[in-house]
Amino acid sequence: MTNKENPTIPKFSLKSAGLLFLAGIIGGIVIPYFFYEMNWDTRIGVLLFLPILISSTIAYAQCFIETKDGIGRRFYRTLIISFIVLETVTYFWLFKGFIF
């Protein structure tokens, strides 16, 4: 058995992790704070913005930073699948009280 890397699975770099952290801070703290200041439900802000920011960051990091593939089928597939999964998890977390 050799120690070869699989070229189809890109690594997750420090730059990608920083962008993901920044998206989490913006979608999970900053935008809900603006909703709070306008006397709107903060859960709606998290439900609308956190999943789309994180899924777009994951798709951008995998297709632009790690592999330089650009916008293509893989970008949209990553974006849509991660958005659906994160939106579902966020809904159950915020509105049903189910913590994973």
N, C-alpha and C positions, 0 to 999 in steps of 0.2 A: 504494500500500500504506500502510495506516495503522498507527499504533502503539497498537492497542487490546489490552487484556488479555483473555484467555480466562477468563470467569467460572466455567467448569466445573473448571478446574485451579487449586486454591488454592495460594498460596505457602507456603513453609516458614519459619516465623518463628523468632526467637531463643528464644522460650519452648518451641517444639516441639523445637528442637535441644537445649536444656538438658534437657528430659525424656528425650529419646533418649539423651543422654550419661549421665544418671543411671541409666537402665535398663540401659545397657551396663556401667556400673561395678558395679551390684548383681548383675546376672546373670553377669557375666564375672569378677568379682574377689571380691566379698563372699560370695556363696553358695558358690562353689567353695572358698573358704577355710574356711567352716564344714564342708564335706564333708571337707576335708583334716584339720581338727582332730578329726573323728570317725573318722578312718582309713577313710573311704570313698573310692571312686574319684572324683576331681574331674571327670573327663570326664563322668560321669553327671550331676553337678550342672549343668555347662554345657549338656549336651544337654537336660536337663529344663527349665531355667529361663531361659536366655538367649534362645532363640527366642520363647517365649511373652511374655516381658517386652518385647522389642523390637517384636514384632508388635502387641501390645496398645497400646504407646505410639504406634506409627505410626497405628493405627486411631483412637485417642483424639485424637491431634493433628489428624488430618485431619477428623474429624467433630465434634469439640467445640470445639477452639481456633480452627481456621482458618475453618470454614464454619458452625458452630453448627447443624448438621443434627441432631445427636443420634444415638441408637441407631436404626438402621434397616437397610435392605438393604445400603446402601453400607458401613456400619460392619462388619457381619458378613462381607461379601465381602472387604473389606480385611484383616480379622483372619485369616480362614481361608486366603486365598491367601498372605499374607506369612508366616504360621506354617508352612505346608507348604514353601514355598521355603526359609525360614531353617532349618527342622528338617533338611531334606535336605542343605543346604550344611554345617550343623554336623556332621551324621553323617559325611559324606565327609571333612571337615576333621579331626575328632578320631579317628575309628576306622579310616579307610582311609588317612590320611596324605596325602590329595590337597589341596594348597593351591592356591587359585585365583589 
